[in-house]
Amino acid sequence: MDQETQSAAPRAGRREWSALGVLVLVVTLLAVDGTVLYLAVPSLTADIAPSATQLLWIGDIYSFVLAGLLITMGNVADRIGRKRLLLIGAAAFGIASAIAAFAPNAETLIAARALLGIAGATLMPSTLSIVRAMFADAKQRTTAIAVWSTGAMAGAAVGPLIGGVLLENFWWGSVFLINLPIMVLVLIAGPILIPESHGDTSTRIDLWSSLLSILAIVPVVFAVKHWVGSGWDAGVPVAAAIGVVAGVIFVRRQLRLAHPLLDITLFRVPAFSGAVVANGLAIFAFVGLLYFFSQYLQLVREYGPLKAGLAELPTTLASMVVIAFVGVLSTRLGAGRAIALGLAVGAIGLVGIGLTAFQSAYWGLGIALVVIGLGTGVAMTLSTDAVVSAVPKQRAGAASAIAETAYELGVALGIAVLGSIHLAMYRSHLDLPAGTDPSEAAAAQASLAVTVETATDPVVVEHAQTAFATAVQTTSYIAAAILVVSAVVAWRVIPSSRTIEVSTRGAH
């Protein structure tokens, strides 16, 4: 897209910005739904008594189904209409939420969570592709995607906060009932405010490609989650191998098809492939940090769930501030340099977490969280913008699905990799006094959470807390190093020119 085309593009008005508000509510709610359930596990366990295996499926099946269906649903949105699929998904999400809230047993709750994943897979790429269709002006689109990205980041960050507030006052099903008023609003305002848009409606979705995409993604996500939740065993490499083999077959099939489910040639465009990687790494660092930082606040600093959620808010608030300047930053620096700058700033914030982990005052951590929010907010916004802008509007749904898949994989890998590094660092720094009771030493080796819950010796708890805080330092530095490397790659790979090469394969 050249400068003349950009300047001639029609500008969005009040209706489009109002519609954006509805779409941001949806993506925020979806992000909340991915994290809010974990706090409810003790109360739902007491109520419906799931087995250990059922409890794992209750927690994981949502992300399995969601990640596996994103690419397929992005293509469905292009073909049947993004608005239509969004409204269908909103109705299904509301129904599934009600079933989950009042589930009488574990089997019903697992089924409801699976339906939530299916509905979520229709909603996520639909929201982003509608944003792409509504905002033709490049500067307005960058601002709109900044608002959209803020919703995604805010939802992930405030999920535990919302869950803590609800669970302090209501039963576990309330974490699902909060979805209903939002979905009702979407079903009322969506038909009025959101315009319909389509891609190529003349081609059919290749079912084999759809199945292969699921087989490529779900086993990898399963392997990552299983590694984190149960440790390394034979199931991890087997599942990962299944995903890799299915992925290779999927790629080869796409290259042969006249109308592929996923246009592999897009990844030859540096603006696209580099942006996908940058998007995944930004959320990798952000969610990976949240995973162990929330535990640090509650178990080391001894904050309650509500206070811990409030302590994490500076990141969300900072990502909102990005909306005000991200367009100017992109114009001045270009996409590649601006994304690299965002990743580098995020790395500085992670270093700040490490430097202030042992400070008794909160202000140092608060500043570091602001820096992380600014950096990851810029990187996520501009990388998402680059992904959806590198394809024609007709393929916006498919491109949005790729961006969302990068987001989901970034979430899974961030928790798995950084969570595993943190646990290893915690155990390596755990130095208990000689003569410690063997049962309490075993509890400390398991995790800090087990130690705080079961240990009676305050010295053991204190040593475990110190080891955990030291692990937070080390893991933050490692995550910062990963972001620095990704910043260098983004600077060199993603073009900073305002001219974007657009792939037209499959657009007609």
C-alpha positions in Angstrom: 0.0 0.0 0.0 1.6 3.3 -1.1 1.3 6.8 0.4 -1.2 8.0 -2.2 -3.5 5.0 -1.5 -3.3 5.5 2.2 -4.2 9.2 2.0 -7.1 8.4 -0.3 -8.6 5.8 2.0 -11.9 6.7 3.6 -11.7 7.6 7.3 -13.8 5.9 9.9 -16.5 7.8 11.7 -18.4 7.6 15.0 -20.2 4.4 14.0 -16.9 2.5 13.4 -15.4 3.7 16.6 -18.5 2.7 18.5 -18.4 -0.7 16.8 -14.7 -1.0 17.9 -15.8 -0.5 21.5 -18.1 -3.6 21.2 -15.3 -5.6 19.6 -12.8 -4.7 22.3 -15.3 -5.8 25.0 -15.4 -9.2 23.2 -11.7 -9.7 23.0 -11.2 -8.5 26.6 -13.7 -11.0 27.8 -12.1 -13.8 25.9 -8.7 -13.0 27.5 -10.3 -12.8 30.9 -11.9 -16.2 30.3 -8.5 -17.8 29.7 -7.2 -16.9 33.2 -10.2 -16.3 35.5 -11.0 -20.0 36.1 -7.7 -20.9 37.9 -8.7 -19.1 41.1 -12.0 -20.9 41.1 -10.4 -24.4 41.2 -10.6 -24.9 45.0 -14.3 -24.0 45.2 -15.5 -25.9 42.2 -13.5 -28.9 43.3 -15.3 -28.8 46.6 -18.7 -28.5 44.9 -18.6 -31.0 41.9 -15.6 -33.1 43.0 -13.8 -33.7 39.7 -11.1 -36.3 39.5 -7.5 -35.1 39.0 -7.7 -35.9 35.2 -11.1 -34.2 34.9 -9.7 -31.1 36.6 -6.9 -30.9 34.1 -9.4 -31.2 31.2 -11.6 -28.5 32.8 -8.6 -26.1 32.8 -7.0 -27.1 29.5 -9.8 -28.0 27.0 -10.7 -24.4 26.4 -7.3 -23.5 25.1 -6.9 -26.7 23.2 -10.1 -26.2 21.2 -9.6 -22.5 20.8 -6.0 -22.7 19.4 -6.8 -25.7 17.2 -9.8 -24.0 15.5 -8.5 -20.5 15.0 -7.1 -20.9 11.5 -10.2 -22.8 10.3 -12.6 -20.2 11.8 -10.6 -17.3 10.3 -11.3 -18.8 6.9 -14.9 -19.5 7.7 -15.3 -15.8 8.7 -13.9 -14.7 5.3 -16.4 -16.9 3.5 -19.7 -16.6 5.4 -19.2 -13.1 6.7 -17.2 -11.8 9.7 -20.2 -10.1 11.4 -22.4 -13.2 10.9 -19.8 -15.5 12.5 -19.2 -13.0 15.3 -22.9 -13.0 16.2 -23.2 -16.8 16.0 -20.2 -17.1 18.2 -21.5 -14.6 20.7 -24.7 -16.5 21.1 -22.9 -19.8 21.5 -20.5 -18.3 24.0 -23.3 -16.9 26.1 -25.1 -20.3 26.1 -21.9 -22.2 26.9 -21.2 -19.8 29.8 -24.6 -20.4 31.3 -24.2 -24.2 31.1 -20.7 -23.9 32.7 -21.9 -21.7 35.5 -24.6 -24.2 36.6 -22.8 -27.4 35.6 -23.9 -30.1 38.1 -20.9 -32.3 37.4 -17.4 -32.4 35.9 -18.5 -33.9 32.6 -20.9 -31.1 31.9 -18.4 -28.5 32.8 -15.8 -30.1 30.5 -18.3 -30.1 27.6 -19.2 -26.5 28.3 -15.6 -25.4 28.3 -15.1 -27.2 25.0 -18.1 -25.3 23.6 -16.6 -22.0 25.0 -13.4 -22.9 23.1 -15.3 -23.4 19.8 -17.2 -20.2 20.3 -14.1 -18.3 21.2 -12.4 -19.5 18.0 -15.2 -17.9 16.0 -15.0 -14.6 17.9 -11.2 -13.9 18.1 -10.3 -13.7 14.4 -13.7 -12.2 13.6 -13.1 -9.2 15.9 -9.6 -8.4 14.4 -10.7 -9.0 10.8 -13.7 -6.6 11.3 -11.3 -4.0 12.6 -9.2 -4.5 9.5 -12.3 -4.0 7.3 -13.7 -1.0 9.1 -10.5 1.1 9.3 -9.2 1.6 5.8 -7.0 4.6 6.8 -3.6 3.2 7.9 -3.2 5.7 10.8 -6.7 5.1 12.1 -6.2 1.3 11.8 -3.0 1.4 13.8 -4.8 3.3 16.6 -7.8 0.9 16.4 -5.5 -2.1 16.7 -3.8 -0.5 19.6 -7.2 -0.3 21.4 -7.9 -3.9 20.4 -4.5 -5.1 21.7 -5.0 -3.2 25.0 -8.2 -5.2 25.4 -6.4 -8.5 24.9 -3.6 -7.5 27.3 -6.0 -6.0 29.9 -8.1 -9.2 29.9 -5.1 -11.4 30.6 -3.9 -9.1 33.3 -7.2 -8.4 35.2 -8.6 -12.0 34.9 -7.2 -13.0 38.3 -8.4 -9.7 39.8 -11.9 -10.1 38.5 -11.9 -13.7 39.7 -10.7 -12.7 43.1 -13.5 -10.2 43.5 -16.1 -12.6 42.3 -15.0 -15.5 44.4 -14.8 -13.4 47.6 -18.5 -12.6 47.2 -20.1 -15.4 45.0 -19.9 -19.1 44.1 -17.5 -20.4 41.4 -20.1 -20.2 38.6 -20.0 -16.4 38.8 -16.7 -16.4 36.8 -18.8 -17.7 33.8 -21.9 -15.6 34.4 -20.0 -12.3 33.9 -19.9 -13.3 30.2 -23.6 -13.1 29.7 -24.2 -9.3 29.8 -21.3 -8.7 27.4 -22.6 -11.2 24.9 -26.1 -9.8 25.2 -24.7 -6.4 24.5 -22.9 -7.8 21.4 -26.0 -9.4 20.1 -28.0 -6.1 20.5 -25.4 -3.6 19.4 -23.5 -5.7 16.8 -26.3 -5.9 14.2 -26.7 -2.1 14.5 -23.1 -0.9 14.6 -20.9 -3.5 12.9 -20.8 -3.6 9.1 -20.7 -7.0 7.3 -17.6 -7.9 5.3 -16.6 -10.9 3.4 -13.6 -12.5 1.7 -13.7 -14.9 -1.2 -17.1 -16.6 -0.9 -16.6 -18.8 -4.0 -14.2 -21.3 -2.7 -14.8 -24.1 -0.2 -12.7 -24.8 2.9 -10.4 -27.8 2.5 -11.5 -30.2 5.3 -8.2 -32.1 5.2 -6.3 -28.9 5.7 -8.6 -28.0 8.6 -8.0 -31.3 10.3 -4.2 -31.1 9.7 -4.2 -27.6 11.2 -5.8 -28.9 14.4 -3.4 -31.9 14.5 -0.5 -29.5 14.1 -1.5 -27.1 16.9 -3.4 -29.0 19.6 -0.7 -31.7 20.3 2.0 -28.9 20.6 -0.2 -27.0 23.1 -0.9 -30.2 24.9 2.8 -31.0 25.2 3.6 -27.6 26.6 0.7 -27.7 29.1 1.5 -31.3 30.2 5.2 -30.4 30.6 4.3 -27.5 32.9 1.5 -29.3 34.8 2.8 -32.8 35.2 6.5 -32.6 34.3 8.5 -34.2 31.5 7.5 -37.7 30.5 7.1 -39.8 27.3 3.9 -38.0 26.4 5.6 -34.6 25.9 7.9 -35.6 23.0 5.3 -37.9 21.4 2.6 -35.2 21.4 5.1 -32.6 20.1 6.3 -35.0 17.4 2.7 -35.6 16.2 2.2 -31.8 16.0 5.4 -31.3 14.0 4.7 -34.1 11.6 1.1 -32.9 11.0 2.5 -29.4 10.6 4.9 -30.5 7.9 2.1 -32.3 6.0 -0.1 -29.3 6.4 2.5 -26.9 4.9 3.1 -29.2 2.0 -0.6 -29.5 1.3 -1.1 -25.7 1.4 1.6 -25.2 -1.2 -0.2 -27.5 -3.6 -3.7 -26.1 -3.2 -5.0 -23.4 -5.5 -7.0 -22.0 -2.6 -5.1 -22.9 0.6 -6.5 -22.7 4.1 -3.3 -20.8 5.1 -1.3 -19.0 2.4 2.2 -20.1 3.3 3.7 -17.7 0.8 2.8 -14.9 3.2 5.7 -16.0 5.4 8.0 -15.0 2.5 7.0 -11.4 3.2 9.4 -10.1 6.0 6.8 -7.7 7.3 4.4 -10.6 7.8 6.7 -13.4 9.1 8.7 -11.1 11.3 5.6 -9.5 12.8 4.1 -12.9 13.6 7.2 -13.9 15.5 7.3 -10.5 17.3 3.7 -10.8 18.3 4.2 -14.2 19.8 7.4 -13.2 21.7 5.8 -10.1 23.1 2.9 -12.1 24.6 5.4 -14.8 25.6 7.2 -12.4 27.9 4.0 -10.7 29.1 2.0 -13.8 30.1 5.1 -15.7 31.2 5.8 -12.8 33.6 2.2 -12.8 34.9 2.4 -16.5 35.6 5.1 -16.4 38.2 4.8 -12.7 39.2 1.2 -13.2 40.5 2.5 -16.0 42.7 5.4 -13.8 43.8 3.0 -11.1 44.9 0.8 -13.4 46.9 3.3 -15.9 48.3 6.4 -13.8 48.8 4.9 -10.3 49.5 1.8 -11.9 51.0 -0.7 -9.8 49.1 -4.3 -11.0 48.9 -5.7 -11.9 45.4 -7.4 -8.5 45.1 -4.3 -6.5 46.2 -2.1 -8.6 43.9 -4.4 -7.9 41.0 -4.3 -4.2 41.7 -0.5 -4.3 42.0 -0.4 -5.6 38.4 -2.6 -2.9 37.0 0.2 -0.5 36.0 1.1 -2.8 33.1 -2.5 -2.6 31.8 -2.7 1.1 32.3 0.6 1.7 30.5 -0.6 -0.4 27.6 -3.6 1.9 27.3 -1.3 4.9 27.1 0.3 3.4 24.0 -2.9 4.2 22.1 -2.0 7.9 22.2 1.4 7.7 20.5 1.8 4.4 18.7 0.6 5.8 15.4 3.2 8.7 15.5 5.9 6.2 16.6 5.1 4.0 13.6 5.2 6.9 11.2 8.4 8.3 12.5 10.4 5.1 12.9 8.6 2.6 10.6 7.1 -0.7 11.6 10.4 -2.7 12.0 12.3 -0.2 14.1 9.2 0.7 16.2 8.5 -3.0 17.0 12.1 -3.5 17.9 12.0 -0.5 20.2 8.9 -1.9 21.9 10.6 -5.2 22.5 13.7 -3.6 23.8 11.7 -1.4 26.2 9.9 -4.5 27.4 13.2 -6.1 28.1 14.3 -3.1 30.2 11.1 -3.5 32.2 11.9 -7.1 32.9 15.4 -6.2 34.1 13.7 -3.7 36.4 11.6 -6.5 37.9 14.8 -8.4 38.6 16.5 -5.4 40.2 13.6 -4.6 42.5 12.4 -8.1 43.5 14.0 -7.8 46.9 13.0 -4.2 47.6 10.5 -3.9 50.4 8.7 -0.9 48.8 6.4 -1.5 45.8 7.3 1.6 43.8 10.3 0.0 42.0 8.2 -2.9 40.8 5.4 -0.5 39.8 7.7 1.5 37.5 9.1 -1.7 36.0 5.5 -2.9 35.2 4.8 0.4 33.5 7.8 0.0 31.3 6.8 -3.6 30.4 3.3 -2.4 29.6 4.6 0.4 27.3 7.1 -1.9 25.5 4.9 -4.9 25.0 1.9 -2.7 24.1 3.9 -1.1 21.3 5.3 -4.4 20.1 1.9 -6.2 20.1 0.0 -3.4 18.5 2.4 -2.8 15.6 3.1 -6.5 15.0 -0.6 -7.3 14.8 -1.1 -4.3 12.5 1.7 -5.5 10.3 0.2 -9.0 10.1 -3.3 -7.9 9.1 -2.0 -5.1 6.8 0.2 -7.4 4.8 -2.8 -9.1 3.2 -5.7 -7.9 1.1 -9.0 -7.1 3.0 -10.5 -10.3 1.5 -8.0 -12.4 3.5 -8.3 -10.5 6.7 -9.9 -13.3 8.6 -7.2 -15.8 7.7 -4.5 -13.3 8.6 -6.2 -12.5 11.9 -6.3 -16.1 12.7 -2.6 -16.4 12.2 -2.0 -13.4 14.6 -4.4 -15.0 17.1 -2.6 -18.4 16.8 0.7 -16.6 17.5 -1.0 -15.1 20.6 -2.2 -18.4 21.9 1.1 -20.2 21.3 2.9 -17.3 22.9 0.7 -17.7 26.0 1.3 -21.4 26.2 5.0 -21.2 25.6 5.5 -18.3 27.9 3.9 -20.2 30.8 5.7 -23.4 29.9 9.2 -22.1 29.2 9.4 -19.3 31.7 7.4 -21.2 34.3 9.8 -24.2 33.9 12.9 -22.0 34.1 11.5 -20.3 37.2 10.8 -23.6 38.9 14.3 -24.9 38.1 15.8 -21.7 39.5 13.7 -21.9 42.6 14.8 -25.4 43.4 18.5 -24.6 42.6 18.4 -21.7 45.0 16.5 -23.5 47.8 19.0 -23.8 50.6 17.3 -25.2 53.7 19.1 -25.4 57.1 20.6 -28.7 58.2 18.2 -30.8 60.2 15.1 -29.6 58.4 12.2 -32.0 58.8 12.2 -34.3 55.7 8.4 -33.8 55.1 8.8 -30.0 55.2 11.9 -30.2 53.0 9.9 -32.3 50.5 7.1 -29.7 50.5 9.6 -26.9 49.9 11.1 -28.8 47.0 7.6 -29.2 45.4 6.8 -25.5 45.3 6.4 -22.4 47.3 2.6 -22.7 47.2 2.8 -26.2 48.9 5.3 -24.8 51.4 3.1 -21.9 52.5 0.1 -24.2 52.7 1.6 -27.1 54.6 4.9 -26.1 56.3 4.8 -25.3 60.1 8.4 -24.1 60.4 8.7 -20.4 59.6 12.4 -20.8 58.8 11.5 -23.2 56.0 8.9 -20.8 54.6 11.3 -17.9 54.8 14.0 -19.8 52.9 11.5 -20.9 50.3 10.3 -17.3 49.8 13.9 -16.1 49.3 14.5 -18.8 46.8 11.4 -17.9 44.9 12.2 -14.2 44.8 15.8 -15.1 43.5 14.2 -17.2 40.8 12.0 -14.3 39.8 15.2 -12.2 39.4 16.9 -14.9 37.2 13.9 -15.6 35.1 13.2 -12.0 34.5 16.7 -11.5 33.2 16.4 -14.5 30.9 13.1 -13.3 29.5 14.7 -9.8 29.0 17.6 -11.5 27.1 15.0 -13.3 24.8 13.3 -10.0 24.1 16.6 -8.2 23.3 17.4 -10.9 20.7 13.9 -10.7 19.3 14.3 -6.9 19.1 17.5 -7.3 17.0 15.7 -9.7 14.7 12.7 -7.4 14.3 15.0 -4.5 13.5 16.8 -6.4 10.8 13.9 -8.5 9.4 10.8 -6.4 9.5 10.9 -3.5 7.0 10.6 0.0 8.3 9.6 1.4 4.9 6.0 2.7 4.7 5.6 0.6 1.6 4.2 -2.9 2.4 4.4 -5.8 0.0 1.0 -7.4 -0.1 0.4 -11.0 -1.0 -2.5 -11.5 -3.4 -2.5 -15.3 -3.6 -6.0 -16.6 -2.6 -7.5 -13.1 -2.7 -9.5 -13.7 -5.7 
